[in-house]
Amino acid sequence: MKLTCGIVGLPNVGKSTIFSALTKAPAAAENYPFCTIDPNVGVVDLPDERLDFMADVFQPKKKIPASVDFVDIAGLIKGASKGEGLGNQFLANIRETTVIAHVVRCFDNPDIQHVRDDAKTEAPIDPESDILTINYELAQADLDTINKRQEKVTKAIRAMGKEEEKKYAFYTSAVEKIKPVLQDGKCARMVELSDDEKAAIYDLHLLTIKPQVFVCNIDEDTIAAGTNAYVEAVKKIADEEHSEVIVICGKFESDLSEITDPADRKEFMDSVGLKESGLSVLAHRVYHLMGLRTFFTGGPDECRAWTIHAGDKAPQAAGVIHTDFEKGFIKAEAYTVDDLRQYGTEAKIKEAGKYRQEGKDYEVQDGDVLFFKFNVTK
């Protein structure tokens, strides 16, 4: 399954506006439900001050950042789990993502219709009801997935007996914990599961067990405060769900994405008291929720951020660059971006005894700068 973040929510909450600002690519954003039917997919460069610093040191010909794939998924409404509003198609799109960014409308604007129960009826702005609607539909879809799998499990146990029952022990215990929560319209991520139980249900790809971040879409008047009553309501739910919260003004971020000059961007952010783009915060949060980490390579030709999974060993990291690097891995020469920041050059890092030699069992750390030694015999 490709590592992607699905942007979900009710219609007209600002999903497509945020997606367009993230990717700087046009996505349909008209003010009516189901404007976005097929999911838009965009590759978003991950802003990284560490890579910028390395580029200042090495002055390379190229600078290549890490990236995150975002998918703009059409708005869900009540009944989506039963196919209402093209719901089945949209739920399938969510199932294919790794992390969910749930956009919640946290602003008042009488000119933008807000819908919840159906695509034609105006609904009041109420983040709690909005979230409960989405959660209920995703929970019902997960229940359907579990019930379909249970038929197969039951048949297997009847056919194979006690041994097969033991094989499904962790699956059964996980489902027994999750099912009542889903029946209440709540999320599977709220349930405490052992590692064995998580592994046993992994291939179900439950929608409500995916890591999630709530994206509170506020108006420009709220940027300075960073919160309002709507945002606080979302934060309360997020605490219960073990989800995170990011506050973003989609309109501001959309305007900011049109500014290319760094000085002008800084001035525009300073005007509202922002030190970092909300979309930059979102991209980094999603990257880490996916379990991804970054190591770097640097030199006069290229400075590059490479993406690995948390816990990857040095040979696996080498393989991200080229499969031959992993096959013929000998060692990794390593230091950190912080070492480079402190000492200024690789030569001085070596003089300080901070330049390391790491073997096959070394677990690569976020922020490592690596140079691989390898040998592949033909």
N, C-alpha and C positions, 0 to 999 in steps of 0.2 A: 504494500500500500504506500503510495507516494505521500511524503510528509507535506501536508497542506493545512492551512487554517481556513475554516469556513466562516464567513460573516453571515449571521442569521438574525432574525428578529421579525416583528410584525411588518406589514407594508408601511411605507412612508415614515420610517423612524430615522432615516439617514444612512442606511447601509450603503447604497450605491454612491452617495456623495463621499462617504469616508473611503470607499474602495477606490474611487476615481482619484482622490487626493493621495492615497497610498501609492498608487501605480502611475499617477500622472497620465492615465489613459482614460478616454471618455467611456463612461458606462451610463446606460439609460437611467435617468433620474426624474422622470416625469411624475407629476403628482396624481397618480392613480395606481391602485393595487395591480400586482402581477405584471408591472412594466418589465421586470426582469424575469424571464422564464428560463432560458438556458443560462447556466452559471457562467459568469465572466471569470476568467482566470488571469491573474497578474503576478509577475515576479517582482518582488520588492527588495531593492538593495538595503542591507542592514547598516545604518549609520554606525560607525565605530571610530571613536576618537583615537584608539590605540593604533589602528591602521593609518589614520591621518598623521599621527606622530611618527610612525616608522617611515612614511613617505617623505616627511620633512628631513629625516636623518639621511635616508639613502638616495633621495632625489631620483626615483626610478622612472623608466620610460612609461610604465603602466602601473596602475593601482586598481586591484580587483577586490571588491568587498564580498562578504558572504551575502546570502539572500534568503528570503522566505517567500513561499508561494501562498497567495491569498485567493480565495474563491468567493465571489459575490453570489449568494444564493437567494433566490426570490423569497418574498415575504410569506410567512406562514400565517394561517388564520385558524380559528376554531374548526375542528373537523378534518384537519390536514391528515391525521393518522388514518382516517377513513376515506382518503382520496379527495376531500373537499378542496377546491381551489388548486387543482393539480398537485395536491399534497404528496401523493406517492412519489412523484418525480423529484420533488424537492427534498423529501426525506432520504431518498436514495443518494442525492448529492451530498447531504450532510454525512451520511454513513461512510462516504469515501474520504472524509477529511480526518485529520489527526487531532486537531484542536478546534474548539468552537469559540468564536468571538461573538457574543450575544449583544447586539446593539439595542439599547433601551432609550426610548425618547424621554428626555428630562428637560423639556422646554415647552413653553406655551407659544402657539402661533395659530391664530384663527384661520389663516390663509392656507394652512397645510392640513388636509383631512387626516384624522386619526381613526383607524378602524381596528377592531379586535375580533368580534364574534362573526362578522361576515364582511364581505368586501364593499357593501353599499351603505352600511349603517355607521354614522358618526359615533365615536366613543370618546368619553372624557379621558384626559391624560392621567394615567394611573399606573406607574411602573410596576407596582405589586401585581395588579390584575394582568398586566401585559406579560410579565414573567411567568405567572401561574398558567396562563393560556399556552405559552410555548412549551413550558415544562410538561404540562398535561399531555399535549400532543406527542411529544418525544417519548414520554413514559409509556403511553399507550402503544406506540410503535415498538418499544422495547419489550413490552409484555407479549405482543404478538410474536416477536422473534423467539422469546423464551418458550412460549406455548408450542410453537412449531417444532422447536428442537426437543421439547419434552416428549413428544410422540416418538421420536427416533430413539431417545434414551430409554424410554419405557420398553419399547420393543427389543432393544439390545439386551436389557437386563433380563427380560423374560426368556429370551433365547439362550443366553449364556450363563445365567444364574449368578451365584454369589461372587465369583471372580470378577464378572463384569460390573457388579454393584460396587465392589471395592474400587475398581478403576474409575468409577464416576463419583466417588465419595466427595472429593473437593468440589466438583461441579455442583453436586446436589446441595452441599452445605452453603455454597455461594448463592445459589438460586433461592434457597429457603430464606436467606437474609434479604436479598434484593427484592423479591417479588412483592412482599407487603408494602414496601416503600413505593414501588412503581404503581401499585394499586391505589395508593393515596395521591397519585399525581406528582410524586416527588422524584428526585434524581438518584440514580444508583451510586453516583460519586459520594453521596452522603453516608454510605454504608462502609464500615470498617471491614476489610477483607485481608486475609493472610496472603502472602506471596503465592502460595500454592493455589488458593482459591482464585486469585486474579488470573493466574496462568490457565486455570481450567475453563474459564469463561471468555478468555481473550478472543477466540475466533467467532464469538457472537457479535463482536464489534458493536456493543450497545451504544446508543446515541448519548444516553445520559450519564455514562461513565467516563466519557471523554473529558480531558482537562478543558476547563472553560474560563474565559475572562469576560466579565461584563464590561461593555463599553457604554458609558453614560454620555449620550449626545446632548450637550448643553447649548444654550444660546450665547452670543457674544457678551451680553451683559453679565453673565455668570462667570466668565473666565477668571477675572481678578479674584473672586471669592473661592473659586474652585469647587464649590458645592452649593446645593440648594436642597429644599425639602425632598424633591424627587430623588436626588443622588443619595441622600441619607437613607431613603427607603430601600434603594438598591443595595447599599452597603450592608444593611441588616440582613437581607436575604442571602447575599453573598457569603456572609459569615456562617450562616446555617448550612449552606451548600458546599462549603470548602472551595469556593471560587474566589477569583481576584476581581478587583475593580479598577478601571482606568477611566478618567474623566477627559472627554475630548469635545471641542466645539468643531463639528464637521464643517460649518460654514467658514470659520477662521482657517482651518487646516486646508480647505479647498483654495482659499485665496493665497495662503502661504505657499502652496505647491506651485503656484504660477510664478513665484519670485525665484530667479536663478542666482542672482548676485548674493554672495554670503553676507556682505555688509548690510545689504538691504533686508535680507531675511532676519538678521539679528536685530536690526532696528524695528522691524515689524513685530517681532516677538517681544522685544523690550517694551513696546508701546502698550502691551497688555500684561506685562509682568511675567512672561514665560521665559525660562532658561533653556528649555528643550521642547521640541515639537511633541505634541501628544501622540502623533502617529509614530514617531521614533520610539517613544516609550512602549507603545503597543507592539511594534515589530520586535523589540528586544524581549518583551514579556512572552510573546508567543513562541519565539525562538527557544527560550529556556523551558517553557511548558512542554515543548516537543522533545525535551531531553537532549537538545543540541548544544554543542560547545564549539569554541573557535581556537585554532592555533594558526600561527603565521609563518610565512617564509618571506625573507627580505633580501634585497640586493639592488644593484644599479639597474638591472633589467626590469625587475618586477617586485612589487610588494603585494602580497595576497593574503586574504583571510580564507582559511579552509574550514569546512564544517565537518565535525565528527559527532558521534554520540557520546554522552557522558559515560566514562568508564572504559572507553576504547584504549587499547594498548598501542605502543609505538608502531609496531608493524601494520596495524589496521589504519592508523593515521597516515602512514607512508603509502598505503594502498589507495588512499583517496586521491593522491597525486598521480600515481601510476601503478598498475597491478604489478609490474616488475619490481617496483620499490618494496612491495610487501613480500613477494616471492624470494627476493635475494637480500632481504633485510640483514644488515650486519649490526648497525648501531645508529643512534640518533644523537647528534650534537645539539645541545639545548641551552637556552637561557630564557628569560622572560622579558616581556615588554617593559616591565617595571625596572629590570636590571638595565636595559638600554636607556631608560629615562634617567636612572641614577648615575650611570657611568659615561653615557654619551656615545661610545663606540664599542664595537665588538672586541677590539684590541684591549681596551681598558677593562672590559668585562672579564677577559681572560686573565689580565694582570691581577684583578681582584679575586680570582679563584671562583668566579660564579659561572664559568662556562663549563657545562656538564657533559658527560658521556653517559647515555642511557641505553639499556638493553631491551630485549624482547618483552620483559615483564613490566616495563615502565608504563604507568597509566598517565596518559597525556592530560595535562591540566589546561583549563581555559586561560588563554593569554601566553602560552608557551610560544617561543620562536624556535623552529626546528630546522635542522639540516640533516638529511638522511644519507648514510653510507650504505651502499648495497652492491651486490655482485650477482649477476645472472649468467650462468654458463649455458651456452647453446649446444 
